[in-house]
Amino acid sequence: MLEFKTILKELRKQKSLTQEQLAKRLWVTKSIVSAYELGTRFPSLDVLVKLAYTLNVSTDYLLGINRKRVLDVSELSDNQIALINNLISEFSSK
């Protein structure tokens, strides 16, 4: 199971965010984000929820409890959702 610090760093990099950019979105300092990624500090519940929202994952995903990722398709048409489902099925069957 991956640790919170590893998951956070991976997600931040996937979003092409620096620690400073992420810190600004969370209303914390860069040193706090650095401490999270080093594992020397853990976010409050409020910041954990902000992290999940900012990185588009669930808190369970951030905590390493559930490794399933969720896609937000709320702004897509039914046809677009069907196409994405077909692609997922194609990749999952291999």
N, C-alpha and C positions, 0 to 999 in steps of 0.2 A: 504494500500500500504506500502510495506517495504521501509525503508530508505536506502540510499546508504551505510551508515556505517554498518548496519546489513547485507546487502547483501554481502558486501566486506568481512566481518569477516566469514560469512558462507562459501563463496567460498574458501577463504584462507584455512580454516580448512578442507574442502572437499578435497583439493589438498595436505593435510598434510604438509603445509608450515608454518614455523614460521614467525613472523613479520620480523625478520632479513633476512630470506631467500627471502621473497617477496621483501623487500627493495633492496636487492642486484640485483635482476632481473630488478628492475625499476630504478636503479641508484639513489636511494634516501636513506635517513637514516631510521633506525628502528623507531626513534621518529616521523618521518613524517607519516609512515604507522600507527603507534599508534594513531596519531592525526586524521587520516582519519577514523579509527575505532571508535574513541570517538566522532566524529562529530564536532571537533573543527577546522578542516581544511578540505578543499576540493581540490582534485587534479586539476592541470592544464589540459587543453585539451590533451596535449601531453602525460601526465602521465595517464590520463583516457584511452586513446587508448592503451597504453602499458599494463595497467591493464586488459583490455578486451582481448587483445591478449594472455597475460600470463595465464589468468584464463579460456580461451576458451569460452568466452561469448561475446555477443554484448554490445556496450556501452548502448543501451536502456535497456538491462537486468540489467546491473550494476546500472543504474539510477532508476530502478524500474518502468520504463515506459512500458516495455513489459516483461511479466513473462514467455514467451515461450523460452525454451532453444533449442539450435541447436546442432546437432551432426555433426562432421566433418567425412564424409564417403568417402572423396576423394581418400583415399588409399585402399579402399575395392573393391572387385570384385562385379560385378552385382549380382551374386548369394548371396554373403554375405549381400549386401544391401537389397535384397529381404527377406532374413531371418530376418533381423532386423525389416523391415517393418511389417512382419507377427507378430513378437513378440509385437511390439508396438500396432498393431491392436488388438491383443489378450488381452493385458492389458487395452486398452482404452475401450473395449466393456463391461467391468465389473463395 
